[in-house]
């Protein structure tokens, strides 16, 4: 882990960016106290989790919520009298 103060980070920004791209954790501090972390941007093509990461045909997804599927799922959970 590399930590440097804001003033030093301004003068060594290129070096710090390269260190972050190489996988090193880079912290930028203000008055000796860590303030921010410098991390590389992950492109959308390499992102495998999170919103929008599901690669599925929308028609297939829509079919999963069809009325007949809803009835079949409901039949798996019989209602009980309370």
Residue, then its C-alpha position, 0 to 999 in steps of 0.5 A: x500500500x502506498x500513501x502520500x499527501x495531496x501535495x505530493x500526489x499532485x506532483x507524482x500523479x502519473x506515477x501514482x496512476x501507474x501504480x494503481x493500474x499495476x494493482x497497488x493500493x494507492x491512498x491519498x491523504x490530507x494532513x496525514x489522514x487517508x482521504x481517498x483511494x486511487x483505483x483503476x476504472x473497470x470497463x463495462x466489458x470486464x464487469x461481471x456483476x452488478x446492474x446490467x450484467x445479465x446477458x439474457x434475451x429479454x424475451x426469455x426473461x419476459x416468458x419467465x413471468x407469463x401467466x402459466x408460469x405464475x400458476x405453476x409456481x403458485x401450485x408448488x405452494x398450496x395455501x394453508x388455512x390459518 
